Amino acid sequence: MGRISRTVLDNGTKVISEEINHVRSVSFGIWVTCGSRHEDESQHGIAHFVEHMLFKGTKKRTALDIASTIDSVGGVMNAFTSKEFTALYIKVPDYHLHLAVDLLGDIFRNSLFDEKEVEKEKSVILQEIKMLEDSPDDYVHELLEMNFWNGHSLGRPVLGTNKSVEQLNQTLLRVFFETRYGGKNVVISAAGKVNHHQLVDIAGPIFGDKDFVGETVESSRPHASPQIAVIEKDLEQVHLMVGTLAPSLVSEKRFAGFILNAVLGGGMSSRLFQEIREKRGLAYAVHSYLVPYTDTGILGIYVGSGRKEVAMILDLIMEELTKLTEECITEKELESAKELVKGNFILSMESTDNRMTRLAKNEICFGRDIPMEEVLERIDALSGEDIRALAREIMNPSNIGVAAIGPISEKDIVLHMYKV
């Protein structure tokens, strides 16, 4: 690990960097603790809309100027909005750090939110919503969470809906941005060949303005209300999701969650992959994954298969969930899962992008850096009983929801649902 430094600017914005001298790149990001779960119902989709508008022109740069500037130095620039964060980031050769900070700073502080651009981008986002709805293997994940967190903002899609996006306008976007995107809500992170004092000297005047503050908006903790949700559609496959609760981003049980997921469906040697695809040939795509939030989480299982295979697949999934609650995983499975999780984690640290992201999330969630060695030690210390205890906690009928899109009805699923 490189040297990690932290500075708090006058307005509460944090600047964190990791100096890694054996690379020639630097990844620089702006992270805001504002996502779709922090929206009012009347604002649904506004955080994502704001992110789009930040690239549509500033007081001194057009949208084309922004794109041309990063292309001219061989850099990469992108952004995303999630349910809890908004992030803008750039990766450039180390000698272009000043340009990267100036460009993202200009975007973040001086975007125009031009009315004509707002209306054009509204059309783009409406097309983005349609594209997601036309991709059942992606949309089924949204369908699961919409019903799993039913009635809570965490269950609403990040993109918003056609109706909610249509109602957004220049004034609403500008007010939302000016209210939320500043001060203590912002973390500046950088990883790569970067000098921290130089970074603060460049970023401080841009992001440290005492008038540049944001209101902290809390979101209530969600309670799972799992349901069966089915969209009947004439497709070649059924896209099936099974979801249950999982540890949060900050839970002490998150490490056991990593291992549980790896054993269940997190790799090609996992139980579900071997049982459903390799032994029985019931599906091509099958995997499980974790979606941790700051106060809760969801473990999802995805399978794409034919309609006739769904009943058997659901039975097999429920059987594996039951086994995890009743029996300790074998020592061989435990060690294999530990090595998979640790290996993936170590390899991810080869990327300055991932290191920059990890710096920001650790600051937001824990207020400190968590050394790689600490993570590896926590994983190594887990026992089979730790994994079974977590499975017993989260894998019961009251926590399990199902979503499906394809040539299938709700009654086809109900009979195979409650077998844990």
C-alpha positions in Angstrom: 0.0 0.0 0.0 1.2 3.5 -0.7 1.3 6.4 1.7 -2.2 7.7 2.6 -2.8 11.3 3.5 -6.0 13.2 4.6 -6.9 16.9 4.7 -10.1 18.5 5.7 -10.8 21.8 3.9 -12.4 24.8 5.6 -15.9 23.9 4.5 -15.7 20.3 5.6 -14.8 18.7 2.3 -12.3 15.9 2.8 -9.3 15.3 0.5 -7.7 11.9 0.7 -4.9 10.5 -1.5 -2.7 7.5 -1.8 0.8 8.0 -3.2 1.9 5.1 -5.3 5.2 5.9 -6.9 5.7 2.8 -9.1 2.8 3.8 -11.5 2.6 6.7 -13.9 -1.1 7.3 -13.7 -3.4 9.1 -11.2 -7.1 8.5 -10.7 -8.9 11.5 -9.3 -12.5 11.5 -8.2 -15.3 13.6 -6.6 -17.6 11.6 -4.4 -20.9 13.0 -3.1 -23.0 11.2 -0.4 -26.1 11.8 -2.4 -28.0 9.2 -4.5 -31.5 8.1 -5.4 -32.4 7.0 -1.9 -31.9 10.6 -0.7 -34.6 12.0 -3.1 -38.1 12.8 -2.2 -40.7 10.9 -4.2 -41.4 14.0 -6.2 -37.7 14.2 -7.2 -37.4 10.7 -8.3 -34.4 10.4 -10.8 -33.1 13.9 -10.1 -29.7 12.8 -8.7 -29.0 10.9 -11.9 -30.3 13.8 -14.0 -27.9 16.2 -12.2 -24.9 13.9 -12.9 -25.8 14.0 -16.7 -26.0 17.8 -16.6 -22.6 18.3 -15.1 -21.1 17.3 -18.4 -23.2 19.6 -20.6 -21.2 22.8 -20.3 -19.8 25.3 -17.9 -19.1 29.0 -17.9 -15.8 28.5 -19.8 -16.2 25.1 -21.5 -18.8 23.7 -23.9 -19.8 20.0 -23.7 -17.5 19.4 -26.7 -14.6 21.3 -24.9 -15.0 19.0 -21.9 -14.8 15.9 -24.0 -11.9 17.3 -26.2 -9.9 18.3 -23.1 -9.8 14.8 -21.7 -9.3 13.1 -25.1 -6.3 15.4 -25.8 -4.3 14.0 -23.0 -5.3 10.3 -23.4 -7.3 10.3 -20.3 -10.5 8.6 -19.3 -13.4 10.4 -17.7 -16.7 9.0 -16.4 -19.4 9.3 -13.8 -22.2 7.3 -12.1 -25.1 7.7 -9.8 -26.0 4.9 -7.4 -28.6 4.7 -4.7 -26.2 6.2 -2.1 -23.4 8.0 -4.0 -22.7 10.2 -7.0 -19.2 10.1 -8.4 -17.2 11.8 -11.1 -13.7 10.6 -11.9 -10.8 11.0 -14.3 -7.7 8.9 -14.9 -4.7 10.6 -16.5 -0.9 10.4 -16.8 0.5 11.8 -13.6 1.9 14.9 -15.2 -1.7 15.9 -16.1 -3.1 15.9 -12.6 -3.5 19.7 -12.6 -5.6 19.5 -15.8 -7.7 16.7 -14.3 -8.5 18.6 -11.1 -9.2 21.8 -13.0 -11.5 20.1 -15.5 -13.6 18.2 -12.9 -13.5 21.2 -10.6 -14.9 23.4 -13.4 -17.6 20.8 -14.1 -18.5 20.5 -10.5 -18.5 24.2 -9.6 -19.5 26.0 -12.7 -22.0 23.8 -14.7 -24.7 26.0 -16.4 -27.7 23.7 -16.3 -28.8 25.4 -19.5 -32.5 25.1 -20.1 -32.2 23.9 -23.7 -29.6 21.3 -22.6 -31.9 20.1 -19.8 -34.7 19.4 -22.3 -32.3 17.6 -24.6 -30.8 15.5 -21.8 -34.3 14.7 -20.6 -34.9 12.9 -23.9 -31.6 11.0 -23.5 -32.6 9.8 -20.0 -36.0 8.7 -21.2 -34.3 6.6 -23.9 -31.9 5.3 -21.2 -35.0 4.1 -19.2 -36.5 2.4 -22.2 -33.2 0.7 -23.0 -33.1 -0.7 -19.4 -36.7 -1.9 -19.7 -35.8 -3.6 -23.0 -32.9 -5.5 -21.4 -34.6 -8.1 -19.2 -31.4 -9.5 -17.8 -30.6 -6.1 -16.4 -34.1 -4.9 -15.6 -34.9 -8.0 -13.5 -32.4 -6.8 -10.9 -34.3 -3.5 -10.6 -37.6 -5.4 -10.4 -36.3 -7.5 -7.4 -35.1 -4.4 -5.5 -38.3 -2.4 -6.2 -40.3 -5.1 -4.6 -37.8 -6.1 -1.9 -37.6 -2.5 -0.6 -41.2 -1.8 -1.4 -42.4 1.6 -0.1 -38.8 2.9 0.6 -36.7 5.2 -1.5 -34.0 2.5 -1.7 -36.4 0.5 -3.9 -36.8 3.2 -6.5 -34.7 2.9 -9.7 -31.8 5.3 -9.9 -32.9 6.5 -13.4 -36.4 7.5 -12.2 -39.5 6.8 -14.2 -40.9 8.3 -17.4 -43.4 10.3 -15.4 -40.9 11.6 -12.7 -38.2 12.5 -15.2 -40.7 14.4 -17.4 -41.6 16.6 -14.4 -38.0 17.7 -13.7 -36.8 21.1 -14.9 -33.9 23.5 -14.8 -34.9 25.1 -11.6 -35.4 21.9 -9.7 -32.1 20.5 -10.9 -30.2 23.6 -10.0 -31.7 23.9 -6.5 -31.1 20.2 -5.8 -27.5 20.5 -6.8 -26.8 23.7 -4.9 -28.5 22.2 -1.8 -26.7 18.8 -1.7 -23.4 18.9 -3.5 -20.9 20.6 -1.3 -19.0 20.8 2.0 -19.2 17.7 4.3 -21.1 15.8 1.6 -18.1 15.8 -0.7 -14.9 13.6 -0.6 -12.1 14.2 -3.0 -10.0 11.2 -3.5 -6.9 10.4 -5.6 -4.6 7.4 -6.0 -1.5 6.9 -8.1 1.6 9.0 -8.6 0.3 12.0 -6.7 1.8 14.3 -4.1 -0.8 15.1 -1.4 0.4 18.6 -0.7 0.3 19.4 -4.4 -3.2 17.9 -4.7 -4.5 20.1 -1.8 -2.9 23.2 -3.3 -4.7 22.6 -6.5 -8.0 21.3 -5.2 -8.3 23.5 -2.1 -9.2 26.8 -3.8 -11.7 25.0 -6.0 -13.6 22.8 -3.5 -12.8 24.5 -0.1 -14.9 27.6 -0.4 -16.8 28.2 2.9 -19.9 29.1 0.9 -19.7 25.8 -0.9 -21.7 23.7 1.6 -24.4 21.1 1.3 -27.2 20.1 3.5 -27.0 16.6 5.0 -30.1 14.6 4.2 -30.7 11.4 6.2 -32.6 8.5 4.8 -34.7 6.2 7.1 -33.5 2.6 7.4 -35.4 0.3 5.1 -37.2 -2.8 6.1 -37.4 -5.7 3.7 -40.8 -6.7 2.4 -40.0 -9.4 0.0 -42.6 -10.3 -2.6 -43.0 -12.3 -5.8 -42.9 -10.0 -8.8 -43.4 -11.2 -12.3 -43.5 -9.4 -15.7 -44.9 -11.8 -18.3 -43.2 -11.2 -21.6 -42.7 -13.1 -24.8 -39.0 -13.9 -24.5 -36.8 -16.9 -25.3 -35.7 -17.2 -21.6 -37.0 -16.5 -18.1 -34.7 -14.1 -16.3 -35.0 -15.1 -12.6 -33.9 -13.4 -9.4 -34.0 -14.7 -5.9 -33.0 -12.2 -3.2 -32.5 -12.2 0.5 -31.0 -9.8 3.1 -27.2 -9.4 3.4 -24.8 -7.5 5.7 -24.4 -3.7 5.2 -21.3 -1.9 4.0 -20.2 -1.3 7.6 -21.5 -4.5 9.3 -18.9 -6.6 11.2 -20.6 -9.6 9.4 -19.7 -8.3 5.9 -16.7 -10.5 5.8 -18.8 -13.6 6.4 -21.1 -12.3 3.7 -18.2 -12.3 1.2 -17.5 -15.9 2.0 -21.1 -17.0 2.0 -21.6 -15.4 -1.5 -18.5 -17.0 -2.8 -19.6 -20.5 -1.7 -23.2 -20.0 -2.9 -22.7 -18.5 -6.4 -19.7 -16.2 -6.6 -17.5 -18.3 -8.9 -17.4 -21.2 -11.3 -16.7 -23.7 -8.4 -19.6 -22.4 -6.4 -22.5 -24.6 -5.4 -25.1 -23.0 -7.6 -22.9 -22.9 -10.7 -21.9 -26.5 -10.3 -25.3 -27.8 -9.5 -27.4 -25.8 -12.0 -25.1 -25.4 -14.9 -22.3 -28.0 -14.8 -24.2 -31.1 -13.3 -27.6 -30.5 -14.8 -27.2 -28.2 -17.7 -30.3 -26.2 -16.7 -28.9 -22.7 -17.5 -26.0 -20.9 -19.1 -25.9 -17.9 -16.8 -26.1 -18.4 -13.0 -24.4 -16.4 -10.3 -24.9 -14.7 -7.0 -23.7 -11.3 -5.8 -23.9 -8.8 -2.9 -25.3 -5.3 -3.0 -24.3 -3.7 0.3 -25.7 -0.3 1.4 -24.7 1.7 4.4 -27.4 0.3 6.7 -28.5 -2.9 5.0 -27.8 -5.1 2.0 -29.2 -7.7 -0.4 -27.8 -10.9 -1.7 -29.1 -11.7 -5.2 -29.1 -14.9 -7.2 -29.6 -14.6 -11.0 -30.4 -17.4 -13.4 -31.4 -17.2 -17.1 -33.1 -20.3 -18.3 -36.0 -21.9 -20.2 -39.5 -21.8 -18.7 -39.6 -25.5 -18.2 -36.4 -25.4 -16.1 -37.6 -22.7 -13.7 -39.3 -25.0 -11.2 -36.3 -27.2 -10.8 -34.0 -24.3 -10.6 -36.0 -22.7 -7.8 -36.1 -26.0 -5.9 -32.3 -26.3 -6.2 -31.7 -22.7 -5.1 -34.0 -23.2 -2.0 -32.2 -26.5 -1.2 -28.8 -24.8 -1.3 -30.1 -22.0 1.0 -31.4 -24.6 3.4 -28.1 -26.5 3.4 -26.2 -23.3 4.3 -28.5 -22.8 7.4 -28.3 -26.4 8.5 -24.7 -27.6 7.8 -21.3 -25.9 8.1 -19.5 -25.6 4.8 -16.6 -28.0 4.5 -13.1 -26.9 5.4 -12.1 -27.3 1.7 -15.0 -25.0 0.6 -14.1 -22.5 3.4 -10.4 -22.3 2.4 -11.3 -22.1 -1.3 -13.8 -19.3 -0.8 -11.3 -17.4 1.4 -8.6 -17.6 -1.3 -11.1 -16.5 -4.0 -12.2 -13.5 -2.0 -8.7 -12.5 -1.0 -7.3 -13.0 -4.5 -10.0 -10.9 -6.1 -9.4 -8.2 -3.5 -5.6 -8.2 -3.9 -5.8 -8.1 -7.7 -8.3 -5.2 -7.6 -5.6 -3.2 -5.7 -3.5 -3.2 -8.8 -5.8 -0.6 -10.3 -5.5 3.1 -9.3 -9.2 3.4 -10.1 -10.1 0.8 -7.5 -7.8 2.3 -4.9 -9.3 5.8 -5.5 -12.8 4.3 -5.1 -11.8 2.4 -1.9 -10.3 5.5 -0.4 -13.5 7.4 -0.9 -15.8 4.7 0.4 -13.7 4.0 3.5 -13.8 7.7 4.3 -17.5 8.0 3.8 -18.4 4.8 5.6 -15.8 4.5 8.3 -14.0 7.8 8.5 -10.7 6.1 8.2 -8.6 4.0 5.9 -8.9 0.3 6.4 -5.5 -1.3 5.5 -5.5 -4.3 3.1 -3.8 -6.4 5.8 -6.7 -5.8 8.2 -9.2 -7.0 5.6 -7.2 -10.2 4.9 -6.9 -10.9 8.6 -10.6 -10.6 9.1 -11.3 -13.0 6.2 -8.7 -15.5 7.5 -10.2 -15.5 11.0 -13.6 -16.7 9.8 -14.9 -20.2 10.6 -17.5 -22.4 9.0 -19.8 -21.7 12.0 -19.5 -18.0 11.3 -20.9 -18.6 7.8 -23.7 -20.9 9.0 -24.7 -18.3 11.7 -25.0 -15.6 9.1 -27.0 -17.9 6.8 -29.4 -18.7 9.6 -29.9 -15.0 10.2 -30.6 -13.9 6.7 -31.9 -17.0 4.9 -35.5 -17.6 6.1 -38.8 -17.3 4.2 -39.6 -13.9 5.5 -36.5 -12.5 4.0 -36.6 -14.1 0.5 -38.1 -12.4 -2.6 -38.4 -13.5 -6.2 -38.5 -11.6 -9.4 -38.9 -12.9 -13.0 -39.3 -11.6 -16.5 -40.3 -13.8 -19.4 -42.8 -16.4 -20.5 -43.9 -17.3 -17.0 -46.7 -16.5 -14.5 -46.7 -15.7 -10.8 -48.5 -19.0 -10.0 -45.6 -20.9 -11.7 -43.3 -19.6 -9.1 -45.4 -19.6 -5.9 -45.4 -23.4 -5.5 -41.6 -23.5 -5.3 -41.0 -20.4 -3.2 -41.2 -21.3 0.5 -39.0 -24.2 1.0 -36.3 -22.8 3.3 
